[in-house]
Amino acid sequence: MKRSSFALLSFCLTVGLVVALGMAILFASVTLAFAVARTLSPVIDKSSKADAAMVAAETEQAVPANVQTFGGLITDDHCGARHDMGSNKSPAECANACVHNGAKYALVAGETVYSLQGDAQELARASGLRVTLNGVLTGDTIQVTSIAANP
């Protein structure tokens, strides 16, 4: 049976598209897995603790022994990490609007949501961003001592 060159070309293009789609799904899955793994648990960065200790020594203030480092997304406890897409607001604008209407700032770290207490202006500037923050955890509330945006 003789096949046309068009059929061969169609077959090769179809196989190429399927392989390209499979690779795209693989790379997207790996990227998502790394992003989720990074936010699943509090980030304990030894260099950040060393830097915090050096700053405290320079200012002659003792760093409380129970200060911990956390990583995640700063948002509000009303919407969490999923803001209403129909509101035409950025995540930061939505979080700040919800806080203005009575919600509280929150840190979403994987499946865990922590309430945040601290400087309201600093929290407002960091809302909608992935951050690393230092603070004292009491129950499910973090008293924030410092915030640094993740690159």
C-alpha positions in Angstrom: 0.0 0.0 0.0 1.4 3.4 -1.0 0.9 6.3 1.4 1.0 9.9 0.4 3.6 12.3 1.6 0.8 14.5 3.1 -0.3 11.6 5.4 3.3 11.1 6.5 3.7 14.9 7.1 0.4 15.0 9.1 1.5 12.0 11.2 4.9 13.6 12.0 3.3 17.0 12.9 0.7 15.3 15.1 3.4 13.3 17.0 5.5 16.4 17.4 2.6 18.4 18.8 1.8 15.6 21.3 5.4 15.4 22.4 5.6 19.2 22.8 2.4 19.3 24.8 3.6 16.5 27.0 6.9 18.4 27.7 5.0 21.6 28.5 2.8 19.8 31.0 5.9 18.1 32.5 7.7 21.4 33.0 4.6 23.2 34.3 4.1 20.4 36.9 7.7 20.5 38.0 7.5 24.3 38.4 4.3 24.0 40.4 5.8 21.3 42.6 8.8 23.4 43.5 6.6 26.4 44.2 4.3 24.4 46.5 7.1 22.7 48.3 8.7 26.1 49.0 5.6 27.4 50.8 4.4 24.2 52.5 6.3 24.7 55.7 7.8 27.7 57.5 11.1 28.7 55.9 13.9 28.4 58.4 16.9 30.2 56.9 20.0 30.0 59.0 21.5 33.0 57.2 18.5 35.1 58.0 18.8 34.1 61.7 22.5 35.0 61.7 21.7 38.4 60.1 19.0 39.1 62.6 21.4 38.2 65.5 24.0 40.5 64.1 21.5 43.4 63.8 20.3 42.8 67.3 23.9 42.7 68.6 24.6 46.0 66.9 21.6 47.7 68.4 22.2 46.0 71.7 18.7 44.5 71.8 18.1 40.9 72.6 16.3 38.9 70.0 13.5 36.9 71.6 14.4 33.2 71.6 11.0 32.3 70.0 11.3 34.5 66.9 10.7 32.2 63.8 11.0 32.7 60.1 8.0 32.0 57.8 7.5 32.1 54.1 4.3 32.5 52.1 1.8 35.0 50.6 0.5 38.0 52.5 -3.2 38.3 51.9 -6.3 38.7 54.0 -8.2 36.2 56.1 -11.5 36.8 54.2 -10.3 35.8 50.6 -7.2 33.9 51.5 -5.0 33.1 48.5 -8.0 33.1 46.1 -9.3 36.6 45.4 -12.4 37.2 43.4 -11.3 37.4 39.8 -14.4 39.5 38.8 -13.4 42.4 41.1 -10.9 43.7 38.6 -8.5 44.3 41.5 -5.0 43.0 42.0 -4.4 40.6 44.9 -2.8 43.5 46.9 -5.8 45.8 46.2 -8.3 43.1 47.1 -6.4 42.3 50.3 -6.2 45.9 51.4 -9.9 46.5 50.5 -10.9 43.4 52.6 -8.8 44.6 55.5 -10.3 48.1 55.2 -13.7 46.3 55.5 -12.8 44.4 58.7 -10.7 41.4 57.6 -7.2 40.9 59.0 -4.0 40.4 57.2 -2.9 36.8 56.9 0.0 34.7 55.7 -0.8 31.7 53.5 1.9 29.1 53.7 0.8 26.1 51.7 -2.4 24.9 53.4 -1.7 26.8 56.6 -3.1 30.3 57.2 -1.6 32.5 60.0 -3.2 35.7 61.2 -0.7 38.6 61.2 -0.3 41.4 63.7 2.2 44.2 63.2 2.8 47.5 61.5 -0.4 47.9 59.3 1.5 50.1 56.8 4.2 47.5 56.4 1.7 44.7 56.0 -0.3 46.8 53.4 2.9 47.4 51.4 3.6 43.7 51.4 0.1 42.5 50.7 -0.2 40.4 47.6 3.5 39.5 47.7 5.4 36.3 48.5 7.5 37.1 51.5 9.8 35.8 54.1 8.9 37.3 57.5 10.2 37.0 61.1 7.9 36.9 64.0 6.6 35.3 67.2 4.0 32.6 66.7 1.3 32.3 69.3 -1.4 29.8 68.3 -2.2 30.7 64.7 -1.2 34.4 65.0 2.2 35.7 64.1 3.4 39.0 65.7 5.5 40.3 62.8 8.9 41.7 63.5 10.2 42.1 60.0 9.1 41.4 56.4 11.2 40.9 53.3 9.8 40.4 49.8 11.0 37.3 48.0 12.6 37.9 44.6 
